[in-house]
Amino acid sequence: MSDPTCPDLAYPAYSQRADALVGLDGFHVLSVEDTRIGIRIHIETDVTMTGCPACGVVAKLHHRRRHTVHDIPGQRGPVELVWHKRIWRCWEALCPRTTWSEGSDQIAVRAKVTLRVGDWVADRLQYDDAHVAALARRLGVDWHTCWAAAKPVLETRTRAPERLENVTALGVDEHVWRHVGPQKPRMLTGMVDISRDKKGHVNARLLDVVPGRSGPVYSNWLKAQTPQFRAGVKHTTLDAFRGYRNAITDQLGHTVTILDAFHVVKLGIEALDETRRRVQNATTGHRGRKDDPLYTIRRLLTTGAEHLREGMLERIDGKLRAGDPDCEVTIAWDCYQSLRRVYQAESSEKGARLFEGLVVKFGSCPVPEVNRLVRTLKRWRKEILAYFSTGGASNGPVEAVNNLIEKTRRVAHGFRNFENYRLRILTVASGLKRNLPTSHHT
């Protein structure tokens, strides 16, 4: 190929097929060559005449300058675009403008990548469980260039005002975003939309995450939202953390608050396990070993009675007789199963009766773990019984969002920057609609 920097260079007629493959409006392919890892495509615009931006006099071609950018990768690997930019000159002697270069809406001045690369990277991060380093390798650029292209696109998508509209049920939970390192806080509070649609289905959406795990953290986030947002929330769910409940009481006092059923049953499992371990140590003088009666049934004890066959029940009964001389584990197991039956009630009235019966039956229990559990249940009576009046609202969808967050963190091999972490998990878990660029290459 002749020297493309020559102002008088004359290229053959453009190929419409080659132009269609590149897919950049207003650009034409001049030639294609192989590189060590992909291909390099020489392109130019079809602008052959322009006027001076200062005086309007018809300009003349002065020179050409090469501008190399990386584009969406193709089947043969990374793609480099070499834009032979025209340098125009104004020949009007009195004009203050001498020379200038042509521009494009698809390749910014001094850009390292085309503008559509940002959309491509954002789509891969949002829908394909990819991480930035892998996409940077596909583009043939470094991590910083790849992220700099995608970050503005992701910020625009996550700032969409409709993300916080029509929220009628709000869930909250904490998660650990950093397990090691000196950075604090390691705990984050996440707010999730768990509203039901007209068919009763929940499409959980992550609304935001903020550093810290406390009542003021949640309260300040709620306070920062609009009055319309707070007024629209009818139901709130949470785990057994008083800080979150205090925040809801302060900012969303009009809502029905539900203590998550999973976390309530988990409290029963914890009381049962703590009782078993204490009795185990008291009767054997050591922690559980494979031949110890209570240790061998530790999994069966936490299984719902409705799932236990006759042989399993006989095994539990035999092991409890052998390893539970004062029947403390037996009482804790009975309390746990009674707690499970509360959530298996067919109606709110029956659920309330079972709950009140549990509180009366075990209210003066001498087993310390069971006594502590019942005191906790009494403090949360209203929130526990609200489960039935709201059609079984729970924090389950919030846990589903947490799974998406954990997957994103594992794929990325962890995060060091909270703002980048927040942007990535909002992109993946906030229910954003697909926003593919006009010309999409894979």
N, C-alpha and C positions, 0 to 999 in steps of 0.2 A: 504494500500500500504506500502511496505517496505521502509525503510529510503533511499531516493534517493542519499544521500551524501556518501553512502558506495561505495568505489571503485569497489567492487566485485558484485554490484547489477546486477541481471540478469532480464530483463524485458521480457514479452511474445512477440510474433511476432507482428510487427506493423500492424495497420489497415489502409489499403489504403483509405477507405472511410473517416475515421477521418482525415487522412492527407490531403485529398482533400478539406475537409471543411475548414481547417485552411489555406491551400494554401500558405505555406511558403516553398519554394524549399530548399531541404536539411534537413528539420526538420520533425520529426515524433512525433505523439501524444502518450504520455505515459498514461495519465489518465485525467479525467475531473471531476471537483467538483463544486458544487453550492457555490456562495457567497451571501452576503446580497443583492446586487444590480445586480448581473450578474453571470458570470461563470469564473472559473479559469482553465486554461489548462496547464498541465505539458508537456513539450516538450524536445527533445534532438536531436542532429545531428546524422548522420549515420557514422561519422568519427570514425573508430576504430583503426587506425594506422596513425602515423605521424612521421616526422623526426624533429630533433632539428634544429631550424632556425640558430643556430650558427655553429654547427659542422656536422650536417646531420645524426648523430647517431639516430637509431630508438628509440623513446621515449616510456616511460611506463606511464600508468595511475597512477597519484599520488593522486588525490582527485577530488571532485566535489564541485562546488559552484553554489548557486541559484542566478539567475539574473531575477528579475521580471520587466516586461514591460507591458504597455497597448497597446492593438491592436485595430483594427477597430471594432466597436461595432457590436454585432449580434442581433438576434431577441429577445434574452432574456436579453439584456442590455449590459453594459460594459463587455469587455473581458480582462482578465489578462493572460499573458503568463509567465509561470515560466520556464525559460530555465535552465536546469541542465547542466551547462558548465563543460566540462572536464578540469581538471588541469593536464598538462603533466609535466613529469620530465625527465631530461637528466641524464643518469647514467654514463656518461663519466667523470671520475675524473678530467681530465685536462680542461674540458669545462667550460668557465666562466658563461654559462647560466645554471641555476638550474631548475626553474619551470616557466611555463607560461600557460595561459588559451587560449582556442580556441576562434576564432573570427568568425564573420559572416558579409556579406555585407548587411544584412537586419536588424540587430540589432547592433547598434554602441556601443562602449565601454561606460559604465556608462550611457547609454541612459535610458530615462524614457518611451519612446514609440518606436514602430517599425518605420522604415523609411517610410513605406507605409502610416502611419498615416498622414504624412505631405501632401501627394498627396490627401488623402481622405478629409482632412479638407479644403485644397485649392479648391478642386472641389465643395464642399458644399458652400463655400463662393462665388465662382465664378458663380455658376449656380442655386443654390437653395434658394437664398434670406435668408440665415441663418446668425446668428451672432455667434461670438466666444464663448460667455458664454454658449449658448445652445449646441454647439458642444462639449464643455468641459464637460458638464454634461453627454452627451451621451458616452463620452470616459471614464468617471470616473476620470478625472484629473482636475486641477485648470486651470484658464484662462491663466496664464503665460506659463504653459507647452503646452497647446493647441496652443497658438499663436507662441511659439518658434518653434514648429514643422512645422507650415504652412508658416511662414514668409520667410524662404529661398526659398521655392518652388515658392511663389508668386513673389519674387524678380527676380528669374530666368526667369519666364514667362514674366514679364513686361519689362525685359531687352532684349527681343528678337529683333534683329536688323530689322527684317522685319516689325515691327510695324510702322516705319517711312518711309517706302518705298511707292512709287507710289501715293504720295499725290499731287493732281493737284488742289484741292480747299480747302481753309483753312478758318474755322470760328473761331471767338473768342467771348467770353462773360465772364461776371463776375458772381460770386455767393458768398453768405455768408456761410461760413462753421462753424462759431461760432456766435450765437446770444447773448450769455451772457458770462460773465467771463472777467477777466482782460487781457487775452491774446490778443495780436495784432500782425499782422493785422488780421482782421476778414474777409476781402474780399480776394478772390482768382481770378486769371485770368486763364481761361481754354481754351486750344487750341484743336479744333476738326477737324478731317478730314471729309469733306463733299463732297468728290469726287464722281462722278457718274460712274457707271459701263457701259458696252457696251449697256445695255438695257435702260440706263438713270435713273437707280435706285440709290438712295443714301443710303449707309450703314454707318451711322455716327459712328466714332470711336474717343474716347477720346485719345489724344496724350500725354497730360501732363497738370498739374496744377502747378502754382507757386504762392507764397504769394504776395498779393498786387493787386491794381487795378490802373494802371497808364500806360502812354506811355512808359517810360523807362523799366518797368517790361516786357511788351510785346516785346519791341525792344531787350532787352538783351536775351530773350529766342530765338528769331529768329536769333540773332547773334551767339548764341551757336550752332546752327544747321549747318550741312555741306553745302557747296556751292551747291552740287547737290540737296539737299532738297529744298533750296530757289529757285533754278532755275526751279525746277519742278512745283512749285506752279503757276497756271495761274489765278485763281480767289480767291478773299478774300472777306469775308462778315463780317459785324460788325453792332453794334447799333450806335446811334448818339452820340458817345463819341470821341472827337477830339484827345485825347491821343492815342487811338488805331489807328486812321487814321494817325497820325504823325509817329507812329512806322512802319506802313505799307509803308508809303512814304519813310521812311529812309532805310528800309531793303528789301522791296518787291516792289520797284518802278515800276517794269515791269508788275505787275499784274493789272487786272481789278478789282476795288474795288466796292462792291455793298452794299448800305445801306439797311438793312433788311426792307422788306415791312411791316411786322407786327409793327416794331418800328416806322416807318413813320406814319402809320395810328394811332398808339397809341399817337403820338404827336398831331394829330388832335383831338382825344378824350379828351386829357388833356386840350387843348385850349377851347374846347366846355364846359367841366365840370367847368373849372375855370371861364368862362364867366357866366355860369348859376348860380354858387354860388355867384358871385359878384352881379349880378342883383337881385338875391333872397334876399341878405342882404340889398341891397339898397332900394328895394320896400317894404319889410315887416319888416325890422329892426331885423330880427333873422334868424337863420339857417333854413334849410328846414324842414317842418312838413308835416304830411301825407295828409293834405287838401290843401296845397299850390299848385297852378297851375304848377309851374316849377318843383317842387319836385315830383309830381305824374307822370311826363313823363320823368324822368331822364333816365330810361332804354330804353324807346322808342327812345329818341334822339340819342343814340349811336348805334341803330340798322340800318343796311344798308337799303337804300331806296328800294332796290330790294326785300327786305323781308317784307315790310310794306303793309298791305292790306288797302283798301279804308277807312274802319272804323278807323284804326290806324292813317292814315293821317289826317282824320277829327278831331280826338281827339287831335293830336299834334297842328293842326292849331288853335283849340279853346283854348287850354291852353296857347299857345304863345300869342294870342290876349289878354288873361286875365292877364298874368303875365310878359309880355315883352313889356313895353310901348314904348321903344326906338328902338325896333327890333334888339338889340345887340345879343341876343341869337339866333334869326332867322338867322342873318348873319353868326354867328359862325357855326350854324348847316348846312347852305348852303355850307360853306367852307369845313367842314368835309365830306359832301357827295361828293363834287367835288373831294376831295383828294382820296376817295374810288374809284371813277370812273376812275381815272388815272390808277389804277392797274387792272381795268376790261377791258382795251383796248385790241383789238384783235392783234394789231401789235405795234412794237416799234415806228413807225412814228405817229400813232394815240395817243399813250401814251404820246409822247413828245409834241404833239399839245395840248392835254388836260392839261398837266402840265404847259406849257407856258401860256395857257389861264387862268389857276387858278392864276398864279403869277401876270398877268396883272390885272385881275378882282379884286383881294384882295390886291394888292400891296400897295395901299394908304388907306386901310381900317382904319376908326377911332377907331374901337374896338381894344384895346391894346393887348388882347390875340391873336387875329387873326393876327394883324400886326407883333407880335413877331414870330408867327408860320411861316408866309410867309418869314420873314428874314432868319429863320433857313432853310427853304426849298431852298432858293436861294443859301445858302452856300453849300448845299449838292446836288445841281442840277446834277452834273456829276455822283455821286454815286447812286442817285435815278433812273436816266434814264438808268444806266447800268443794272438794273433789266431786261429790255427787251432784251438787246443784249446778255445776258447770259442764255436765256431760263428760266428765273424766279428763278435764284439762290437766296437763302435766308438763314437766320440764323435759320430756323425752325428745321433742324436736330440738331443744337446745343442745342436748348431748349429740344429736346427729350433726349439728353444725360444728361442735367441737371435734368430731371425727374428721370433718373436712379440713379443719384448721390443723389438726395433727398430721394429716396426710401431706398438706402443703409444706409444713415444716420439715417433715422427713425427706420429701423430694428435694428440697433446697439445702438439705444437710445443715439446718439451723440458720438462725439470723443473729446479727450483731446490732443492727440498727432498728429501733422500735418503729420509726416512721415507715421504713420500707416494709417491715413485718406487717404493720397495720394495713398498709395499702395492698399488699399481696393477699392477705386473708379476706379483706373486704371484697376484693375482686373475685375471689373464688366462691365465697359463701354468702354474698349479698343478693343472690338471685337476679343478677344483671342479665338483660337480654342480649342475645348474640348481636354483635355489631361488626360485621365483616366489611372490609374495605371494598370499594367498587371493583378493583382488579385484584383478585386473590390468587396467589400462587402457593403451592405446597412444596 
